[in-house]
Amino acid sequence: MEAVRVYKSNWWGFIGKRVLIAAVAFFVISFMIFCRTDYITNMDRSGTIIDYGYLTEAQRNEYFNKYHLNYGTVVRYFFWLGDFVTGDWGYSSQDYSWLTESK
């Protein structure tokens, strides 16, 4: 009598690997884009971009604290990632509206 081989369906393993690969790719690509954007826009900590001559030191500090500009790029990436995951996608400069309706 010949033994019958039973093949288990490995769909969960296949899907799990694909989801893991997609998650890693998302983190790597979004981090690279975030770092590149930060470099291109040159959000320097000296305030030359946002100091138009009418900001007081207190207003400048408030602005830096609000947008986490007093932290490094990696820490700001995780602030951005937290906002992205919770649905806070920011404000559109195209049509001057919030990108999500929750605001």
C-alpha positions in Angstrom: 0.0 0.0 0.0 1.4 3.4 -1.0 1.5 6.3 1.5 -0.6 9.3 0.6 1.2 12.6 0.9 -0.8 15.5 2.3 0.3 18.9 1.2 -0.5 21.8 3.5 -1.5 25.0 2.0 1.1 27.5 2.8 -0.9 30.6 1.8 -0.5 32.3 5.2 3.3 32.0 5.1 3.3 33.3 1.5 1.1 36.3 2.4 2.9 36.9 5.6 6.3 37.1 3.8 4.8 39.5 1.2 3.3 41.8 3.9 6.6 41.8 5.8 8.6 42.7 2.6 6.1 45.5 1.8 6.3 46.9 5.3 10.1 46.9 5.3 10.1 48.5 1.8 7.7 51.2 3.0 9.9 52.1 6.0 13.1 52.1 3.9 11.7 54.1 1.0 9.7 56.6 3.1 12.8 57.2 5.3 15.0 57.8 2.3 12.5 60.2 0.8 12.0 62.0 4.1 15.8 62.4 4.5 16.2 63.6 1.0 13.3 66.1 1.3 14.8 67.3 4.5 18.1 67.8 2.8 16.7 69.5 -0.2 14.5 72.0 1.7 17.4 72.7 4.0 15.4 73.2 7.1 18.4 74.5 8.9 18.2 75.0 12.6 19.6 78.6 12.5 16.2 79.9 11.3 17.3 81.5 8.1 14.3 80.1 6.2 11.6 81.1 8.6 13.2 84.3 9.9 11.7 87.0 7.7 12.5 89.8 10.1 9.1 89.8 11.8 9.4 86.7 14.0 10.3 87.3 17.6 12.5 84.8 19.4 9.5 83.4 21.3 7.5 83.0 18.0 10.5 81.3 16.4 10.8 78.9 19.3 7.1 78.1 19.2 7.4 77.4 15.5 10.3 75.1 16.0 8.5 73.2 18.8 5.3 72.9 16.9 7.0 71.3 13.8 9.7 69.5 15.8 12.5 71.3 14.0 14.5 71.3 17.2 15.0 67.5 16.8 17.2 65.6 14.3 16.0 64.1 11.1 15.5 60.6 12.5 13.4 61.8 15.4 11.3 64.0 13.1 10.8 61.0 10.8 9.2 59.1 13.6 7.0 62.1 14.4 5.9 62.2 10.8 5.4 58.4 10.8 3.2 58.7 13.8 1.1 61.4 12.2 0.9 59.4 9.0 -0.4 56.3 10.8 -2.9 58.2 12.8 -4.3 60.0 9.7 -2.8 63.4 10.2 -1.5 64.0 6.7 -1.1 67.7 7.0 -2.2 70.7 5.1 -2.3 71.1 1.3 -0.5 74.1 -0.1 -2.4 73.6 -3.4 -5.9 74.3 -2.3 -5.3 75.4 1.3 -7.3 72.6 3.0 -6.5 69.7 5.3 -5.8 66.5 3.5 -8.0 64.5 5.9 -11.4 65.5 7.1 -10.5 64.8 10.8 -9.1 68.4 11.3 
